[in-house]
Amino acid sequence: MISEDLLIKMVKGRIAKYVNEHYFDIDSKRNSYVFGALLSCYIPHARHSNGIIIRSRKRDLVELIRNELGSQHAITSDPRDKSSYWFQLMNQNLRSVLEKKGLGDGKKERRFPRDIEKENLYHFIRGFFDAKANVVNRKGPTCLMMGRFNGNKQFLSELNLILKKHAGVKRKMDYCKGLTYGSADSLKIYNLIYRDWKNIKESGLYLSSQKDKFDNIHNVRHSKRSMLIMEKIEKIKEHLSKGEMVKDFLNEVGYKSLVGLTHIFQKYTGQTVRAFRKHCVAESEIKIIERVKELLLQRKKTKEILDELGYSDHYLYPVFKRVTGQRLRDFKREIKNNIAV
């Protein structure tokens, strides 16, 4: 398909350089990473409604984004802006998509997206960190600095909450200095954004210059150990999300002591095993009850629902009351009365 922009330029005698204007049409790990990076380095062209500028001090990041978009636009260096690198292109469809995703406003107004799929989240965060974060070593400990992100306190606050939930960082938001993480927290972030490292390396969706800073500052052996621990924690989460008890899969995930497992889990996730399992069970019960409601509205009988879901009435009735706050029989009566009316 040839876009309208391309046709116009062809008519005017100028062949436009290609760009994949449909790159963001379907969410993926790849474009989640690029979107994270664009939050910091995307600039809507002020004089052209279809203009896009990608600018960063990191040339390798600009090249990565350009290649992902399938573009062949020239990258220009600008020594006036602290040796930044940039390229620009004209494409109305791509700009419209990026504006719908929240990049239409200035950097101060950009918000942390709430619709990113869980499996794409750490790719998005890695993209933003590659664009914005600076890893330094101040006389020993690692320090990961985010700065103020153009004074956007709300975005950084939301990012910090996400990192607390998924990486287990302890740092509180400093509204004067932005986000700065110490050695322990930066290692947790490292383990989050480089999880599933084999696939990340194969995809090429990372800045080697950024990761090398982490690797050179941290003890490499300790980093590898931490990566193995995070792999185990992901397995633990899978078991807990199914409602399983720790004692039933303790040996399977490589732990002999219940105390050791729970300690490591809380250290790297920021929450206890009990709290995480309770949350997973609650989410599972909500999904079950939503399905029960759908089947009841389809005039299915309780016995048919129990057979389909594989539950007993002794399990379903208390769960329904706990989730909805009313008894199953009362809900069925409401449906019957509404139909009668």
C-alpha positions, -999 to 999 in steps of 0.1 A, spaced: 0 0 0 13 35 -9 4 61 16 -12 94 6 19 113 17 40 92 -7 16 97 -36 16 135 -32 54 136 -32 56 114 -63 32 137 -81 54 167 -72 84 149 -87 101 139 -54 103 103 -44 98 100 -6 121 78 13 103 47 27 92 44 63 70 16 78 40 37 87 22 6 101 50 -3 125 29 5 156 -4 -9 143 -1 -41 164 15 -41 198 46 -62 201 78 -65 221 97 -47 194 76 -16 190 71 -15 228 108 -10 231 109 17 204 78 34 219 96 36 253 126 52 236 104 76 216 89 90 248 122 107 254 135 114 219 104 120 197 96 156 187 66 165 166 77 189 138 64 224 147 60 237 111 48 205 94 17 187 106 30 154 93 66 159 103 85 137 128 119 143 144 139 117 163 166 133 184 190 118 210 226 123 222 230 85 216 237 79 179 233 41 183 198 46 196 188 69 168 202 43 143 182 15 161 149 34 159 155 44 122 163 8 113 132 -5 132 110 19 112 125 6 80 137 41 72 168 52 51 167 88 62 200 104 68 212 109 104 226 144 111 248 155 140 241 188 157 271 201 177 251 231 189 229 208 210 256 190 229 265 167 200 230 153 195 220 132 165 187 133 147 167 125 116 134 137 104 107 123 81 73 132 68 44 107 73 9 117 84 -2 82 93 28 75 115 25 109 132 -12 104 139 -6 69 154 21 83 177 -1 112 188 -29 87 197 -3 68 218 3 100 238 33 116 220 14 145 205 20 167 236 53 181 248 75 160 271 61 176 302 26 164 294 35 128 284 21 101 307 31 65 315 9 44 292 -16 22 310 -25 -2 282 8 -20 277 5 -57 279 24 -73 308 47 -93 286 57 -61 267 62 -39 298 98 -45 305 107 -40 268 90 -6 270 109 3 302 142 -8 287 135 15 257 129 44 280 160 37 301 182 33 270 170 67 259 171 85 292 190 68 320 226 73 328 245 47 347 275 60 367 299 47 393 305 71 422 334 58 442 321 23 445 283 19 443 263 20 411 240 50 406 213 50 380 202 85 372 170 95 354 171 132 360 139 152 358 127 141 323 119 177 313 102 184 346 76 157 341 70 147 377 39 127 371 55 104 345 85 97 367 62 91 397 42 65 377 74 49 364 87 46 400 55 29 411 58 4 382 94 -3 392 83 -8 428 57 -33 418 76 -53 392 113 -48 402 109 -43 439 129 -10 442 127 8 475 136 43 463 110 70 469 104 97 444 125 128 448 106 156 432 136 180 432 161 156 416 139 133 396 147 96 398 181 84 411 186 48 422 214 34 443 233 1 438 207 -23 452 178 -8 433 197 -4 400 206 -41 401 169 -49 405 161 -27 375 189 -44 355 173 -78 363 139 -65 351 148 -49 318 172 -76 308 152 -106 318 150 -132 291 184 -119 280 189 -146 253 159 -134 233 167 -97 238 202 -103 225 189 -121 194 164 -93 187 190 -66 191 165 -44 210 190 -29 235 219 -6 236 251 -25 242 267 7 254 241 10 281 242 -26 292 280 -26 292 279 2 318 258 -20 341 280 -51 335 313 -32 340 302 -16 373 285 -46 388 304 -77 397 297 -99 366 295 -130 387 270 -114 410 250 -102 380 248 -137 365 237 -150 399 210 -124 401 198 -133 366 194 -169 377 175 -158 408 151 -138 387 145 -168 364 136 -188 395 113 -161 408 94 -161 374 89 -198 379 77 -192 415 52 -166 402 38 -190 377 31 -216 404 17 -190 428 -6 -176 400 -21 -210 398 -29 -210 435 -3 -236 444 13 -237 479 50 -231 481 58 -265 498 44 -282 467 69 -268 443 98 -259 466 123 -285 452 111 -279 416 123 -242 416 156 -251 432 151 -243 469 154 -266 499 143 -241 525 109 -224 527 125 -195 546 152 -191 519 127 -189 491 104 -164 508 133 -142 517 147 -141 482 112 -135 467 105 -105 489 140 -91 484 137 -91 446 100 -84 442 93 -61 471 63 -82 483 58 -113 503 49 -147 488 16 -147 508 7 -112 494 15 -121 458 -4 -154 460 -34 -137 476 -34 -111 448 -32 -139 421 -60 -159 437 -82 -128 439 -76 -120 402 -84 -157 393 -116 -157 414 -128 -124 397 -123 -140 363 -142 -171 374 -171 -151 387 -173 -130 356 -176 -162 335 -202 -175 359 -223 -143 354 -220 -146 316 -233 -182 317 -261 -172 341 -272 -144 317 -272 -171 290 -299 -189 311 -275 -218 320 -284 -238 350 -260 -239 380 -253 -276 375 -243 -269 339 -220 -241 350 -203 -263 376 -198 -290 351 -183 -266 325 -159 -249 350 -151 -281 369 -160 -267 403 -181 -279 432 -210 -259 447 -191 -258 480 -163 -238 462 -184 -216 439 -210 -203 464 -185 -187 489 -163 -174 462 -193 -157 445 -203 -141 478 -167 -130 485 -162 -114 451 -196 -99 444 -209 -93 480 -241 -111 473 -253 -147 473 -255 -166 440 -292 -173 445 -299 -136 449 -281 -128 417 -301 -154 399 -333 -140 413 -323 -105 400 -318 -119 365 -351 -137 366 -369 -105 377 -353 -84 351 -363 -109 324 -398 -110 337 -401 -72 335 
